[in-house]
Amino acid sequence: MNSILGVAALAMVFGGFLIWECASWVGARAELVKQQARKLRLENDQLEAMRGAQTYSRTQARF
């Protein structure tokens, strides 16, 4: 009986460790995705600003 409890306790510790590692990996992945989204948003804003300046200069050149 004690050996069964010992094996069960070891299995619970190992399972907890696996859950902990998976949770930390998911958290790190989420942070990476946030950073990539920020970078893409910044690049998109810069492109939109350049396009807006080009459109503005073209409309000014027509008049």
N, C-alpha and C positions, 0 to 999 in steps of 0.2 A: 504494500500500500504506500509506504513512504517513497519507494522508488518511482511509483507512478506519479505521485505528487511532485517529486523532484524533476521528473521529465516534463511534466506539465508546466511547472514554474520556469524551467529553462526555455520551453517553447514560447511561453508568454513574453519572456525577456527578449528573445530573438525576434518575435513578431513585433514587439514594441520598437525595437531597434530598426527593423525594416520600415515600419510606418514613419518613424522619425526621419530616416534618410530620404524616403520618398517625398515627405512633406518639405524638407529642405531643398530638394532638387526642384520641386514644383515652384517653390518660392523664388529660387534663383532664376528659373526659366521665366517666371512672370516679370521679374525685374529686368531681365534682358529684353523681353518684348516691350516693356514700357520705354526703355532707352531707345530701342529701334523706332518706336512710334514717335517719340519726341524728335528724333533725328529726321525722320521722313516728314513730319509736320513742319519743321524748320526749313527743310529743303523746298517743300511745297510752297510755303509762304514766300521764300526768296524768289522762286520761279514766278509766282503770281505777281509779286512786286515788279519784277523785270518786265513781264508781259503788260502790266498796267502802264509802266513808263513808256514802253514801245507804242502802245495804242494811243497814249496821250500825245506823243511826239508826232505820230502819223496824222492824227486829227488836227493838230496845230499846223502842220505843214500844208494841209489842204486849204486852210482859210487864210 
